[in-house]
């Protein structure tokens, strides 16, 4: 189970990076402000999920002890 949460956390962190880059490119090219706002909101939700998965993984593995 801890391997599953570990892999899932890495995938979600990659998604966070992709959404961040997409939002930044949209802002740099002068794209729709509403789209940039939605992308940044999605980034925050994905970051919360990633933190929860990291904490769950640490809890399942005993915190690296």
mmCIF file of the C-alpha atoms, coordinates in Angstrom:
data_MODEL
# 
_entry.id   MODEL 
# 
loop_
_atom_site.group_PDB 
_atom_site.id 
_atom_site.type_symbol 
_atom_site.label_atom_id 
_atom_site.label_alt_id 
_atom_site.label_comp_id 
_atom_site.label_asym_id 
_atom_site.label_entity_id 
_atom_site.label_seq_id 
_atom_site.pdbx_PDB_ins_code 
_atom_site.Cartn_x 
_atom_site.Cartn_y 
_atom_site.Cartn_z 
_atom_site.occupancy 
_atom_site.B_iso_or_equiv 
_atom_site.pdbx_formal_charge 
_atom_site.auth_seq_id 
_atom_site.auth_comp_id 
_atom_site.auth_asym_id 
_atom_site.auth_atom_id 
_atom_site.pdbx_PDB_model_num 
ATOM 1  C CA . UNK A 1 1  ? 0.000   0.000  0.000   1.00 0.00 ? 1  UNK A CA 1 
ATOM 2  C CA . UNK A 1 2  ? 2.816   2.435  0.802   1.00 0.00 ? 2  UNK A CA 1 
ATOM 3  C CA . UNK A 1 3  ? 4.361   1.833  -2.636  1.00 0.00 ? 3  UNK A CA 1 
ATOM 4  C CA . UNK A 1 4  ? 1.036   2.685  -4.240  1.00 0.00 ? 4  UNK A CA 1 
ATOM 5  C CA . UNK A 1 5  ? 0.716   5.950  -2.300  1.00 0.00 ? 5  UNK A CA 1 
ATOM 6  C CA . UNK A 1 6  ? 4.366   6.771  -3.052  1.00 0.00 ? 6  UNK A CA 1 
ATOM 7  C CA . UNK A 1 7  ? 3.880   6.341  -6.805  1.00 0.00 ? 7  UNK A CA 1 
ATOM 8  C CA . UNK A 1 8  ? 0.554   8.173  -6.713  1.00 0.00 ? 8  UNK A CA 1 
ATOM 9  C CA . UNK A 1 9  ? 2.163   11.101 -4.844  1.00 0.00 ? 9  UNK A CA 1 
ATOM 10 C CA . UNK A 1 10 ? 4.879   11.353 -7.501  1.00 0.00 ? 10 UNK A CA 1 
ATOM 11 C CA . UNK A 1 11 ? 2.275   11.353 -10.276 1.00 0.00 ? 11 UNK A CA 1 
ATOM 12 C CA . UNK A 1 12 ? 0.263   14.083 -8.558  1.00 0.00 ? 12 UNK A CA 1 
ATOM 13 C CA . UNK A 1 13 ? 3.427   16.173 -8.027  1.00 0.00 ? 13 UNK A CA 1 
ATOM 14 C CA . UNK A 1 14 ? 4.112   15.882 -11.756 1.00 0.00 ? 14 UNK A CA 1 
ATOM 15 C CA . UNK A 1 15 ? 0.573   17.071 -12.453 1.00 0.00 ? 15 UNK A CA 1 
ATOM 16 C CA . UNK A 1 16 ? 1.142   20.032 -10.137 1.00 0.00 ? 16 UNK A CA 1 
ATOM 17 C CA . UNK A 1 17 ? 4.220   20.999 -12.151 1.00 0.00 ? 17 UNK A CA 1 
ATOM 18 C CA . UNK A 1 18 ? 2.358   20.642 -15.456 1.00 0.00 ? 18 UNK A CA 1 
ATOM 19 C CA . UNK A 1 19 ? -0.570  22.780 -14.312 1.00 0.00 ? 19 UNK A CA 1 
ATOM 20 C CA . UNK A 1 20 ? 1.834   25.383 -12.941 1.00 0.00 ? 20 UNK A CA 1 
ATOM 21 C CA . UNK A 1 21 ? 3.770   25.622 -16.211 1.00 0.00 ? 21 UNK A CA 1 
ATOM 22 C CA . UNK A 1 22 ? 0.585   25.750 -18.273 1.00 0.00 ? 22 UNK A CA 1 
ATOM 23 C CA . UNK A 1 23 ? -0.814  28.538 -16.093 1.00 0.00 ? 23 UNK A CA 1 
ATOM 24 C CA . UNK A 1 24 ? 2.422   30.522 -16.303 1.00 0.00 ? 24 UNK A CA 1 
ATOM 25 C CA . UNK A 1 25 ? 2.561   30.197 -20.097 1.00 0.00 ? 25 UNK A CA 1 
ATOM 26 C CA . UNK A 1 26 ? -1.041  31.306 -20.329 1.00 0.00 ? 26 UNK A CA 1 
ATOM 27 C CA . UNK A 1 27 ? -0.258  34.405 -18.264 1.00 0.00 ? 27 UNK A CA 1 
ATOM 28 C CA . UNK A 1 28 ? 2.934   35.163 -20.221 1.00 0.00 ? 28 UNK A CA 1 
ATOM 29 C CA . UNK A 1 29 ? 1.221   35.058 -23.592 1.00 0.00 ? 29 UNK A CA 1 
ATOM 30 C CA . UNK A 1 30 ? -1.578  37.297 -22.333 1.00 0.00 ? 30 UNK A CA 1 
ATOM 31 C CA . UNK A 1 31 ? -4.242  34.610 -22.414 1.00 0.00 ? 31 UNK A CA 1 
ATOM 32 C CA . UNK A 1 32 ? -7.622  34.626 -20.743 1.00 0.00 ? 32 UNK A CA 1 
ATOM 33 C CA . UNK A 1 33 ? -7.335  35.658 -17.107 1.00 0.00 ? 33 UNK A CA 1 
ATOM 34 C CA . UNK A 1 34 ? -10.214 33.393 -16.138 1.00 0.00 ? 34 UNK A CA 1 
ATOM 35 C CA . UNK A 1 35 ? -8.352  30.374 -17.537 1.00 0.00 ? 35 UNK A CA 1 
ATOM 36 C CA . UNK A 1 36 ? -5.199  31.299 -15.596 1.00 0.00 ? 36 UNK A CA 1 
ATOM 37 C CA . UNK A 1 37 ? -7.263  31.629 -12.429 1.00 0.00 ? 37 UNK A CA 1 
ATOM 38 C CA . UNK A 1 38 ? -8.862  28.197 -12.947 1.00 0.00 ? 38 UNK A CA 1 
ATOM 39 C CA . UNK A 1 39 ? -5.444  26.633 -13.577 1.00 0.00 ? 39 UNK A CA 1 
ATOM 40 C CA . UNK A 1 40 ? -4.016  28.134 -10.398 1.00 0.00 ? 40 UNK A CA 1 
ATOM 41 C CA . UNK A 1 41 ? -7.035  26.905 -8.422  1.00 0.00 ? 41 UNK A CA 1 
ATOM 42 C CA . UNK A 1 42 ? -6.470  23.422 -9.846  1.00 0.00 ? 42 UNK A CA 1 
ATOM 43 C CA . UNK A 1 43 ? -2.802  23.674 -8.836  1.00 0.00 ? 43 UNK A CA 1 
ATOM 44 C CA . UNK A 1 44 ? -3.743  24.430 -5.251  1.00 0.00 ? 44 UNK A CA 1 
ATOM 45 C CA . UNK A 1 45 ? -6.126  21.449 -5.115  1.00 0.00 ? 45 UNK A CA 1 
ATOM 46 C CA . UNK A 1 46 ? -3.476  19.163 -6.617  1.00 0.00 ? 46 UNK A CA 1 
ATOM 47 C CA . UNK A 1 47 ? -0.902  20.434 -4.113  1.00 0.00 ? 47 UNK A CA 1 
ATOM 48 C CA . UNK A 1 48 ? -3.265  19.619 -1.243  1.00 0.00 ? 48 UNK A CA 1 
ATOM 49 C CA . UNK A 1 49 ? -3.764  16.117 -2.625  1.00 0.00 ? 49 UNK A CA 1 
ATOM 50 C CA . UNK A 1 50 ? 0.002   15.667 -3.022  1.00 0.00 ? 50 UNK A CA 1 
ATOM 51 C CA . UNK A 1 51 ? 0.658   16.761 0.566   1.00 0.00 ? 51 UNK A CA 1 
ATOM 52 C CA . UNK A 1 52 ? -2.034  14.405 1.845   1.00 0.00 ? 52 UNK A CA 1 
ATOM 53 C CA . UNK A 1 53 ? -0.524  11.505 -0.111  1.00 0.00 ? 53 UNK A CA 1 
ATOM 54 C CA . UNK A 1 54 ? 2.973   12.310 1.159   1.00 0.00 ? 54 UNK A CA 1 
ATOM 55 C CA . UNK A 1 55 ? 1.708   12.398 4.729   1.00 0.00 ? 55 UNK A CA 1 
ATOM 56 C CA . UNK A 1 56 ? -0.209  9.129  4.217   1.00 0.00 ? 56 UNK A CA 1 
ATOM 57 C CA . UNK A 1 57 ? 2.913   7.485  2.795   1.00 0.00 ? 57 UNK A CA 1 
ATOM 58 C CA . UNK A 1 58 ? 4.991   8.655  5.751   1.00 0.00 ? 58 UNK A CA 1 
ATOM 59 C CA . UNK A 1 59 ? 2.341   7.396  8.167   1.00 0.00 ? 59 UNK A CA 1 
ATOM 60 C CA . UNK A 1 60 ? 2.168   3.984  6.467   1.00 0.00 ? 60 UNK A CA 1 
ATOM 61 C CA . UNK A 1 61 ? 5.950   3.579  6.399   1.00 0.00 ? 61 UNK A CA 1 
ATOM 62 C CA . UNK A 1 62 ? 6.505   4.760  9.965   1.00 0.00 ? 62 UNK A CA 1 
ATOM 63 C CA . UNK A 1 63 ? 7.978   8.114  8.972   1.00 0.00 ? 63 UNK A CA 1 
ATOM 64 C CA . UNK A 1 64 ? 11.281  6.702  7.764   1.00 0.00 ? 64 UNK A CA 1 
ATOM 65 C CA . UNK A 1 65 ? 12.166  5.193  11.139  1.00 0.00 ? 65 UNK A CA 1 
# 
